[in-house]
Amino acid sequence: TLVEDLGGTFHHVIGDDIPSALLEFARGVNATQIVLGSSRRKSWQYVFGPGVGATVARESTPDLDVHIVTHEEVGQGRGLPLARGARLGRSRILWGWFIAVCGPALLAIVLSSLDHGPGLANDVLLFLSLTVGAALVGGLLPALASAALCSALLNFYFTPPTRTLTISDPENIVAIVISFAVAVSVASVVDLAARRTHQAARLRAESEILSFLAGSVLRGATTLDALLERVRETFAMESVALLEREDDRTPWTCAGSVGPRPLERPEDADVDMPVGDHMALALCGRVLPAEDRRVLAAFAAQAAVVLDRQRLQDEADQARRLAEGNRIRTALLAAVSHDLRTPLATIKASVTSLRSDDVAWSEQDEAELLESIEHGADRLDHLVGNLLDMSRLQTGTVTPLIREIDLDEVVPMALGGVPEGSAQLDIPETLPMVAVDPGLLERSVANVVENAVKYAPEGAPVLVAASALGDRVELRVMDRGPGVPDDAKDRIFAPFQRYGDAPRGAGVGLGLAVARGFAEAMGGTLNAEDTPGGGLTMVLTLRAVTGPRAGARTVLPAQVTS
């Protein structure tokens, strides 16, 4: 769990020889370093071999560094490290043959040198103990060799008549035969136990691999490339590819691959695992044993599932984008048919009235009509600007030009579109600079402030205040309007959404959506909170610039006029 939390992967390495298995796995995953713990063996135990760490360090290549670290259990004597999952290690087999060949010979020399030996029965037991020791250490073949050699030495040196291979007493024949049978039985049991240990370790590793594979696929946390990389690491391959084709007559295409040499056909692979009729998992690097193909088949089936899910997800995303596009187009049509036509109708009516020759307009009337034309044009410009900004956000064409500025260089200009006295500004002189796009920031603040002014009650100006908090700067726009319930605070940022009874001239519901989109494009956030005492507060969070400030700040008045 700790390894996965740190972004790594955990593996069980199975092999008959621990150093060789570790080095083979390290080379298979292109590792550059191996970190091993110091041996737990006591000093006298090193007579059995140099240990895993020293062997790995000796056999590693120059591009593979081996680090051995100490720990509290060094030299505490926890037993010799045995090869987990192996039937019998190479060192055990060598020691088994040594006991099987040299042990009986040395025992025969020792017993022959005694004037009065322990007797034939005890001689049989001593030779039998050597055979059992060879079986426990080296397995079946050294034990069989030891049994045969011990029987021959017993017959030649200790069974009357001595120095011959004949046996005069039938009881001696029975003793030698029984000792040979016991030796073979013990050797068989030891070999069977080692084989079962090997199978249990392999099955355990397979079950853990399959459990991890099934869990990650079911959670949807594994992409196709990550799964293929897992296959490459697990089986120590150079390249892995998932190939598919429509039918038997069409050529193979690569749905995904990892490794330096992408495969194009199953025939070019060292191992290929069919998945259905028109899909195959191809591996290049080495030929796998038959016992590994069961796990490979599970990986191949899961790779097909991941590919299908990935394609379904792509289709769902495409359908979602199409649905979003249709919704926006529908909303645009509604905006054009109502919100955009209203100022156009006002402008058209005012211009038609001014051009009419049937009515003599006074200077005051003409001024009011011209003011209506100007107001309608401004509103139309504002609506069209929001629509264009929303289209830029939807198509992903907003590219912010980030630079370091002071908020007082941008925020006052953003308040130019609201009526005089409707907004108050409070930016401390000690506020750090922010890393933003000035144009996007001005547009975002302007939309938020204009929205707050529309909902603020008469005589209650909107407060625009800034403060520093850690490595960020927060710009708060607070109004005393009706507020928004908690379950609707995220919904008001959706395009073409206006909460409750929107005031007259509130627009098409794009202002907050554009403001949040521009804020996120600059690496900031825009969220809604309740104003203490009633109302709504928009919190625009921006990234602060650490380090020395550039230039002096301008002291702003507490109230800004348009």
C-alpha positions as CSV (number, residue, x, y, z in Angstrom):
1,T,0.0,0.0,0.0
2,L,2.8,2.4,0.8
3,V,4.5,1.7,-2.5
4,E,1.3,2.3,-4.4
5,D,0.6,5.5,-2.5
6,L,4.1,6.8,-3.6
7,G,3.3,6.0,-7.2
8,G,5.2,2.7,-7.5
9,T,4.2,-0.9,-8.3
10,F,4.7,-4.0,-6.2
11,H,5.8,-7.3,-7.7
12,H,6.6,-10.9,-6.6
13,V,9.6,-12.3,-8.5
14,I,9.6,-16.0,-8.9
15,G,12.7,-18.0,-9.8
16,D,14.8,-21.0,-8.9
17,D,17.8,-18.8,-8.0
18,I,17.2,-15.5,-6.1
19,P,20.1,-13.4,-7.5
20,S,19.5,-14.5,-11.1
21,A,15.7,-13.9,-10.7
22,L,16.3,-10.4,-9.3
23,L,18.8,-9.4,-12.0
24,E,16.6,-10.8,-14.7
25,F,13.6,-8.8,-13.5
26,A,15.7,-5.7,-13.1
27,R,16.9,-5.9,-16.6
28,G,13.4,-6.6,-17.9
29,V,12.1,-3.4,-16.5
30,N,15.2,-1.4,-17.4
31,A,16.1,-0.7,-13.8
32,T,19.2,1.3,-13.0
33,Q,19.4,0.6,-9.2
34,I,18.7,-2.3,-6.9
35,V,18.5,-1.7,-3.1
36,L,18.9,-4.8,-0.9
37,G,19.0,-5.3,2.9
38,S,22.0,-6.7,4.6
39,S,22.0,-10.4,5.3
40,R,20.6,-11.7,8.6
41,R,23.0,-14.7,8.7
42,K,25.6,-15.1,11.4
43,S,29.3,-15.1,10.5
44,W,29.7,-18.9,10.5
45,Q,26.8,-19.2,8.0
46,Y,28.8,-17.5,5.3
47,V,30.7,-20.8,4.8
48,F,27.6,-21.9,2.9
49,G,27.9,-19.1,0.3
50,P,28.4,-15.4,-0.1
51,G,24.7,-14.6,0.2
52,V,22.1,-12.9,-2.1
53,G,23.4,-9.3,-1.8
54,A,27.0,-10.2,-2.6
55,T,26.0,-12.4,-5.5
56,V,23.7,-9.8,-7.0
57,A,26.5,-7.2,-6.7
58,R,29.0,-9.5,-8.3
59,E,26.8,-10.5,-11.2
60,S,25.3,-7.1,-12.0
61,T,26.2,-5.2,-15.1
62,P,28.0,-1.8,-15.0
63,D,24.7,0.1,-15.8
64,L,23.0,-1.5,-12.8
65,D,24.0,-0.1,-9.4
66,V,23.5,-2.3,-6.3
67,H,23.0,-0.7,-2.9
68,I,23.1,-2.7,0.3
69,V,21.6,-1.0,3.3
70,T,21.9,-2.0,7.0
71,H,19.0,-2.6,9.4
72,E,18.4,-3.8,13.0
73,E,18.3,-7.5,12.2
74,V,21.8,-7.7,10.6
75,G,23.6,-10.8,11.9
76,Q,20.7,-11.9,14.2
77,G,20.6,-15.4,12.7
78,R,17.2,-15.9,11.1
79,G,18.2,-18.9,9.1
80,L,19.7,-19.2,5.7
81,P,17.7,-17.5,3.0
82,L,16.0,-20.1,0.9
83,A,14.7,-19.5,-2.6
84,R,11.0,-18.9,-2.2
85,G,9.1,-20.7,-4.8
86,A,12.0,-22.8,-6.0
87,R,12.0,-26.5,-5.6
88,L,15.6,-26.5,-4.3
89,G,18.3,-23.9,-4.7
90,R,21.5,-24.4,-6.6
91,S,23.6,-24.3,-3.4
92,R,21.4,-26.9,-1.7
93,I,21.7,-29.3,-4.6
94,L,25.5,-28.9,-4.6
95,W,25.7,-29.5,-0.9
96,G,23.4,-32.5,-1.3
97,W,25.7,-34.1,-3.8
98,F,28.7,-33.4,-1.6
99,I,27.0,-35.2,1.3
100,A,25.9,-38.0,-0.9
101,V,29.3,-38.7,-2.4
102,C,31.9,-37.6,0.1
103,G,29.9,-38.4,3.3
104,P,29.7,-42.2,2.8
105,A,33.4,-42.3,1.7
106,L,34.6,-40.4,4.8
107,L,32.3,-42.4,7.1
108,A,33.6,-45.7,5.6
109,I,37.2,-44.6,6.2
110,V,36.5,-43.6,9.8
111,L,34.7,-46.8,10.6
112,S,37.3,-49.0,8.9
113,S,40.1,-47.4,11.0
114,L,38.5,-48.5,14.2
115,D,39.7,-51.8,15.7
116,H,36.3,-52.6,17.2
117,G,33.5,-50.9,15.3
118,P,30.0,-50.1,16.6
119,G,28.6,-53.2,14.9
120,L,26.7,-53.8,11.6
121,A,23.4,-52.5,12.9
122,N,24.9,-49.2,14.0
123,D,26.9,-49.0,10.7
124,V,23.6,-49.3,8.8
125,L,22.0,-46.5,10.8
126,L,25.0,-44.2,10.4
127,F,25.0,-44.7,6.6
128,L,21.2,-44.3,6.6
129,S,21.6,-40.9,8.4
130,L,23.9,-39.7,5.7
131,T,21.4,-40.7,3.0
132,V,18.6,-38.9,4.9
133,G,20.8,-35.8,5.3
134,A,21.5,-35.9,1.5
135,A,17.8,-36.2,0.8
136,L,16.9,-33.2,3.1
137,V,19.6,-31.0,1.6
138,G,19.8,-32.0,-2.0
139,G,16.6,-33.8,-2.9
140,L,15.8,-36.9,-4.8
141,L,18.8,-37.5,-7.0
142,P,21.6,-37.0,-4.5
143,A,19.7,-39.2,-2.0
144,L,19.4,-42.0,-4.5
145,A,23.1,-41.8,-5.3
146,S,23.9,-41.7,-1.6
147,A,21.6,-44.8,-1.0
148,A,23.4,-46.7,-3.7
149,L,26.9,-45.7,-2.5
150,C,26.1,-46.5,1.1
151,S,24.7,-49.9,0.3
152,A,27.8,-50.7,-1.8
153,L,30.1,-49.6,1.0
154,L,28.2,-51.5,3.7
155,N,28.4,-54.6,1.6
156,F,32.1,-54.3,0.7
157,Y,33.6,-53.2,4.1
158,F,31.2,-54.2,6.9
159,T,29.1,-57.2,5.7
160,P,30.8,-60.7,6.0
161,P,32.6,-61.8,4.0
162,T,34.3,-58.3,3.9
163,R,36.2,-56.9,0.9
164,T,33.8,-58.7,-1.4
165,L,30.4,-57.9,-2.9
166,T,28.8,-61.1,-1.7
167,I,26.6,-61.4,1.4
168,S,26.5,-64.6,3.4
169,D,23.8,-63.8,5.9
170,P,20.3,-63.2,4.5
171,E,19.6,-60.8,7.5
172,N,22.2,-58.5,6.3
173,I,20.6,-58.4,2.8
174,V,17.3,-57.4,4.4
175,A,19.0,-54.6,6.4
176,I,20.7,-53.1,3.4
177,V,17.5,-53.3,1.3
178,I,15.4,-51.7,4.1
179,S,18.0,-48.9,4.5
180,F,17.9,-48.3,0.7
181,A,14.1,-48.2,0.7
182,V,14.0,-45.8,3.6
183,A,16.5,-43.5,1.9
184,V,14.5,-43.5,-1.3
185,S,11.2,-42.8,0.6
186,V,12.7,-39.9,2.5
187,A,14.1,-38.4,-0.7
188,S,10.8,-38.7,-2.5
189,V,9.0,-37.0,0.4
190,V,11.5,-34.1,0.4
191,D,11.3,-33.7,-3.4
192,L,7.5,-33.7,-3.2
193,A,7.5,-31.1,-0.4
194,A,9.8,-28.9,-2.4
195,R,7.6,-29.3,-5.5
196,R,4.5,-28.4,-3.5
197,T,6.3,-25.4,-2.0
198,H,7.2,-24.2,-5.5
199,Q,3.7,-24.6,-6.8
200,A,2.2,-22.9,-3.7
201,A,4.5,-19.9,-4.1
202,R,3.7,-19.6,-7.8
203,L,0.0,-19.9,-7.2
204,R,0.2,-17.3,-4.5
205,A,2.0,-14.9,-6.8
206,E,-0.5,-15.7,-9.6
207,S,-3.5,-15.1,-7.3
208,E,-2.1,-11.8,-6.1
209,I,-1.4,-10.7,-9.7
210,L,-4.9,-11.7,-10.8
211,S,-6.5,-10.0,-7.8
212,F,-4.7,-6.8,-8.4
213,L,-5.5,-7.0,-12.1
214,A,-9.2,-7.6,-11.5
215,G,-9.4,-4.9,-8.9
216,S,-7.7,-2.2,-10.9
217,V,-9.8,-3.0,-14.0
218,L,-13.1,-3.1,-12.1
219,R,-12.2,0.3,-10.5
220,G,-11.4,1.7,-13.9
221,A,-8.1,2.9,-12.7
222,T,-6.0,1.2,-15.3
223,T,-5.5,2.5,-18.8
224,L,-4.5,0.2,-21.7
225,D,-0.9,1.4,-21.8
226,A,-0.6,1.0,-18.0
227,L,-1.9,-2.6,-18.3
228,L,0.5,-3.5,-21.2
229,E,3.3,-2.0,-19.2
230,R,2.3,-4.2,-16.3
231,V,2.4,-7.3,-18.6
232,R,5.9,-6.3,-19.8
233,E,7.2,-5.9,-16.2
234,T,5.5,-9.1,-14.9
235,F,6.9,-11.3,-17.6
236,A,10.2,-9.4,-18.2
237,M,9.5,-8.7,-21.8
238,E,11.0,-6.1,-24.2
239,S,7.8,-5.1,-25.9
240,V,4.1,-5.9,-25.6
241,A,1.3,-4.9,-28.0
242,L,-2.4,-5.5,-28.3
243,L,-3.2,-6.2,-32.0
244,E,-6.6,-6.4,-33.6
245,R,-8.3,-6.7,-37.0
246,E,-11.8,-6.7,-38.4
247,D,-11.7,-10.1,-40.1
248,D,-9.3,-12.7,-41.4
249,R,-8.7,-10.8,-44.6
250,T,-7.8,-7.4,-43.1
251,P,-4.3,-6.6,-41.8
252,W,-3.5,-6.3,-38.1
253,T,-3.6,-2.9,-36.5
254,C,-2.0,-2.0,-33.2
255,A,-4.5,-0.8,-30.5
256,G,-1.8,-0.1,-28.0
257,S,1.9,-1.0,-27.4
258,V,4.7,-0.4,-24.9
259,G,8.4,-1.0,-25.3
260,P,11.1,-0.1,-27.8
261,R,10.1,-2.4,-30.6
262,P,6.3,-2.1,-31.5
263,L,5.0,-5.3,-33.0
264,E,2.8,-5.3,-36.1
265,R,1.8,-9.0,-36.4
266,P,1.4,-11.9,-34.0
267,E,3.8,-13.9,-36.2
268,D,6.6,-11.5,-35.3
269,A,6.2,-12.1,-31.5
270,D,8.0,-14.6,-29.3
271,V,4.7,-15.2,-27.5
272,D,1.2,-14.5,-28.7
273,M,-2.0,-15.0,-26.8
274,P,-5.3,-14.9,-28.9
275,V,-8.2,-13.0,-27.5
276,G,-11.3,-14.0,-29.3
277,D,-11.2,-14.3,-33.1
278,H,-9.7,-11.0,-34.1
279,M,-7.5,-9.8,-31.3
280,A,-4.2,-11.0,-29.9
281,L,-1.7,-10.0,-27.2
282,A,1.8,-10.2,-28.7
283,L,5.0,-10.2,-26.5
284,C,8.6,-9.9,-27.6
285,G,11.7,-10.8,-25.5
286,R,11.7,-14.4,-24.6
287,V,9.6,-17.6,-24.8
288,L,7.4,-18.1,-21.8
289,P,7.0,-21.5,-20.2
290,A,3.6,-23.2,-20.4
291,E,2.8,-22.5,-16.7
292,D,3.0,-18.8,-17.3
293,R,0.5,-18.7,-20.1
294,R,-2.5,-19.1,-17.8
295,V,-1.7,-15.7,-16.2
296,L,-0.9,-14.2,-19.6
297,A,-4.4,-15.4,-20.8
298,A,-6.0,-13.4,-17.9
299,F,-3.9,-10.3,-18.8
300,A,-5.0,-10.7,-22.5
301,A,-8.7,-10.9,-21.6
302,Q,-8.5,-7.9,-19.3
303,A,-6.6,-5.9,-22.0
304,A,-9.5,-6.5,-24.3
305,V,-12.0,-5.4,-21.6
306,V,-9.9,-2.2,-20.9
307,L,-9.8,-1.4,-24.7
308,D,-13.6,-1.8,-25.0
309,R,-14.2,0.3,-21.9
310,Q,-11.8,2.9,-23.2
311,R,-13.6,3.1,-26.5
312,L,-17.0,3.2,-24.8
313,Q,-15.7,6.1,-22.6
314,D,-14.5,7.9,-25.7
315,E,-17.9,7.5,-27.3
316,A,-19.6,8.6,-24.2
317,D,-17.4,11.7,-24.0
318,Q,-18.1,12.5,-27.6
319,A,-21.8,12.1,-27.1
320,R,-21.6,14.3,-24.0
321,R,-19.8,16.9,-26.0
322,L,-22.3,16.7,-28.8
323,A,-25.1,17.0,-26.2
324,E,-23.4,20.0,-24.6
325,G,-23.0,21.6,-28.0
326,N,-26.6,21.0,-28.9
327,R,-27.7,22.5,-25.5
328,I,-25.5,25.6,-26.1
329,R,-26.8,26.0,-29.6
330,T,-30.4,25.7,-28.3
331,A,-29.6,28.3,-25.6
332,L,-28.0,30.5,-28.2
333,L,-31.1,30.4,-30.3
334,A,-33.1,31.3,-27.3
335,A,-30.8,34.2,-26.5
336,V,-30.9,35.5,-30.1
337,S,-34.7,35.2,-30.2
338,H,-35.2,37.0,-26.9
339,D,-32.3,38.6,-25.1
340,L,-30.5,39.8,-28.2
341,R,-33.6,41.0,-30.0
342,T,-34.8,43.1,-27.0
343,P,-32.0,45.7,-27.3
344,L,-32.1,45.5,-31.1
345,A,-35.8,46.3,-30.9
346,T,-35.1,49.2,-28.6
347,I,-32.5,50.6,-31.0
348,K,-34.7,50.0,-34.0
349,A,-37.7,51.8,-32.4
350,S,-35.6,54.8,-31.3
351,V,-33.9,55.2,-34.6
352,T,-37.2,54.9,-36.5
353,S,-38.7,57.5,-34.2
354,L,-35.9,59.9,-34.7
355,R,-36.1,59.6,-38.5
356,S,-39.9,60.1,-38.6
357,D,-41.0,63.3,-40.2
358,D,-44.5,63.2,-38.7
359,V,-43.4,64.1,-35.2
360,A,-41.5,67.1,-34.1
361,W,-39.2,65.9,-31.2
362,S,-38.0,68.3,-28.6
363,E,-34.4,68.3,-27.6
364,Q,-35.2,66.4,-24.4
365,D,-37.1,63.7,-26.3
366,E,-34.2,63.4,-28.7
367,A,-31.8,63.0,-25.9
368,E,-33.9,60.3,-24.3
369,L,-34.1,58.4,-27.6
370,L,-30.4,58.7,-28.1
371,E,-29.8,57.5,-24.6
372,S,-32.0,54.5,-25.3
373,I,-30.0,53.8,-28.4
374,E,-26.7,54.0,-26.4
375,H,-28.0,51.9,-23.6
376,G,-29.3,49.2,-26.0
377,A,-26.0,49.2,-28.0
378,D,-24.0,48.8,-24.7
379,R,-26.3,46.0,-23.6
380,L,-26.0,44.3,-27.0
381,D,-22.2,44.7,-26.9
382,H,-22.1,43.1,-23.4
383,L,-24.3,40.2,-24.5
384,V,-22.4,39.5,-27.7
385,G,-19.1,39.7,-25.7
386,N,-20.2,37.1,-23.3
387,L,-21.4,34.8,-26.1
388,L,-18.1,35.1,-27.8
389,D,-16.2,34.5,-24.6
390,M,-18.3,31.4,-23.9
391,S,-17.6,30.1,-27.3
392,R,-13.9,30.5,-26.8
393,L,-14.1,28.6,-23.5
394,Q,-16.1,25.8,-25.1
395,T,-13.7,25.4,-28.0
396,G,-10.6,25.6,-25.8
397,T,-9.1,28.6,-27.6
398,V,-8.4,30.7,-24.5
399,T,-4.6,31.0,-24.1
400,P,-3.8,33.2,-21.1
401,L,-0.6,35.4,-21.1
402,I,0.4,35.2,-17.5
403,R,2.5,38.0,-16.0
404,E,3.0,39.5,-12.6
405,I,0.7,42.5,-11.8
406,D,-0.9,44.3,-8.9
407,L,-4.6,44.0,-8.4
408,D,-5.1,47.7,-8.3
409,E,-3.9,47.9,-11.9
410,V,-6.8,45.8,-13.1
411,V,-9.7,45.8,-10.6
412,P,-10.6,49.6,-10.9
413,M,-10.9,49.2,-14.7
414,A,-13.2,46.2,-14.2
415,L,-15.6,48.4,-12.1
416,G,-16.0,51.0,-14.9
417,G,-19.2,49.3,-16.2
418,V,-21.3,49.6,-13.0
419,P,-23.2,52.8,-11.9
420,E,-21.5,55.3,-9.8
421,G,-21.5,54.5,-6.1
422,S,-22.7,50.9,-6.6
423,A,-19.4,49.4,-5.7
424,Q,-16.8,50.0,-3.0
425,L,-13.2,48.9,-3.3
426,D,-10.8,47.8,-0.5
427,I,-7.3,46.6,-1.6
428,P,-4.6,46.8,1.1
429,E,-1.3,48.3,0.1
430,T,0.6,45.3,1.5
431,L,-1.1,42.9,-0.9
432,P,1.4,40.8,-2.9
433,M,1.4,40.7,-6.7
434,V,-0.5,38.0,-8.5
435,A,0.4,35.9,-11.6
436,V,-2.6,36.4,-14.0
437,D,-3.6,37.5,-17.5
438,P,-4.7,41.1,-17.0
439,G,-7.3,41.0,-19.8
440,L,-8.9,37.7,-18.5
441,L,-8.8,39.0,-14.9
442,E,-10.5,42.3,-15.8
443,R,-13.2,40.5,-17.8
444,S,-13.8,37.9,-15.0
445,V,-14.0,40.6,-12.2
446,A,-16.3,42.8,-14.3
447,N,-18.7,40.0,-14.9
448,V,-18.8,39.1,-11.2
449,V,-19.2,42.7,-10.0
450,E,-22.0,43.4,-12.6
451,N,-23.8,40.3,-11.6
452,A,-23.6,41.4,-7.9
453,V,-24.8,44.9,-8.6
454,K,-27.8,43.6,-10.5
455,Y,-29.0,41.6,-7.4
456,A,-27.9,44.1,-4.7
457,P,-30.7,46.1,-3.1
458,E,-31.0,49.8,-3.6
459,G,-28.6,51.8,-1.4
460,A,-26.5,48.8,-0.5
461,P,-23.2,49.0,-2.6
462,V,-21.3,45.9,-3.4
463,L,-18.0,45.5,-1.5
464,V,-14.9,44.4,-3.5
465,A,-12.2,43.4,-1.0
466,A,-8.9,41.6,-1.4
467,S,-6.7,39.8,1.1
468,A,-3.6,37.5,1.2
469,L,-3.8,34.0,2.5
470,G,-0.7,31.9,2.3
471,D,0.5,31.5,-1.3
472,R,-2.7,32.9,-2.8
473,V,-4.7,36.1,-3.0
474,E,-8.5,36.2,-2.5
475,L,-10.7,38.8,-4.2
476,R,-14.2,38.8,-2.6
477,V,-17.2,40.5,-4.2
478,M,-19.9,40.7,-1.5
479,D,-23.5,41.8,-2.0
480,R,-26.6,42.1,0.3
481,G,-29.0,40.5,-2.2
482,P,-31.3,37.6,-1.6
483,G,-28.4,35.1,-1.7
484,V,-28.4,31.5,-3.2
485,P,-29.0,28.2,-1.4
486,D,-26.1,25.8,-1.0
487,D,-27.5,23.3,-3.4
488,A,-27.6,25.9,-6.2
489,K,-24.2,27.5,-5.6
490,D,-22.5,25.4,-8.3
491,R,-25.5,25.5,-10.7
492,I,-25.3,29.3,-11.1
493,F,-21.9,28.9,-12.8
494,A,-23.4,26.7,-15.6
495,P,-23.9,28.5,-19.0
496,F,-27.3,30.0,-19.6
497,Q,-28.4,29.6,-15.9
498,R,-30.0,32.4,-13.9
499,Y,-31.2,31.6,-10.4
500,G,-34.6,32.5,-9.3
501,D,-36.3,35.7,-10.5
502,A,-33.6,37.4,-12.4
503,P,-33.8,41.2,-12.5
504,R,-34.7,42.9,-15.8
505,G,-31.8,43.1,-18.1
506,A,-29.9,40.3,-16.4
507,G,-28.7,38.9,-19.7
508,V,-28.5,35.3,-21.0
509,G,-26.9,33.8,-17.9
510,L,-23.3,33.6,-19.2
511,G,-21.5,36.1,-16.9
512,L,-20.6,33.8,-14.1
513,A,-19.8,30.9,-16.4
514,V,-17.4,33.1,-18.4
515,A,-15.9,34.5,-15.1
516,R,-15.2,31.0,-13.7
517,G,-13.8,29.8,-17.1
518,F,-11.4,32.7,-17.3
519,A,-10.4,32.2,-13.6
520,E,-9.6,28.5,-14.1
521,A,-7.7,29.3,-17.3
522,M,-5.4,31.4,-15.3
523,G,-4.9,28.7,-12.6
524,G,-7.4,30.2,-10.2
525,T,-10.8,29.4,-8.8
526,L,-14.1,31.1,-8.5
527,N,-16.6,29.9,-5.9
528,A,-19.8,31.2,-4.2
529,E,-20.2,31.7,-0.4
530,D,-22.8,33.2,1.9
531,T,-22.3,36.7,3.0
532,P,-22.4,37.1,6.8
533,G,-25.7,38.8,7.6
534,G,-27.3,37.9,4.2
535,G,-26.4,38.0,0.6
536,L,-23.9,36.2,-1.7
537,T,-20.1,36.5,-1.8
538,M,-18.0,35.5,-4.9
539,V,-14.5,34.4,-4.0
540,L,-11.9,34.7,-6.7
541,T,-8.7,32.9,-5.7
542,L,-5.5,33.8,-7.6
543,R,-1.9,32.6,-7.3
544,A,0.3,35.1,-5.4
545,V,3.8,35.9,-6.5
546,T,6.5,35.4,-3.8
547,G,9.7,37.4,-3.6
548,P,10.5,41.1,-3.8
549,R,7.8,43.4,-5.1
550,A,8.4,45.5,-8.2
551,G,7.6,49.2,-8.0
552,A,5.4,51.2,-5.6
553,R,1.7,50.7,-5.2
554,T,-1.0,53.3,-5.8
555,V,-3.2,54.2,-2.9
556,L,-6.8,53.9,-4.0
557,P,-9.9,55.6,-2.6
558,A,-12.4,53.6,-0.6
559,Q,-15.1,54.2,-3.2
560,V,-14.6,54.0,-7.0
561,T,-16.8,55.9,-9.4
562,S,-17.5,54.8,-13.0
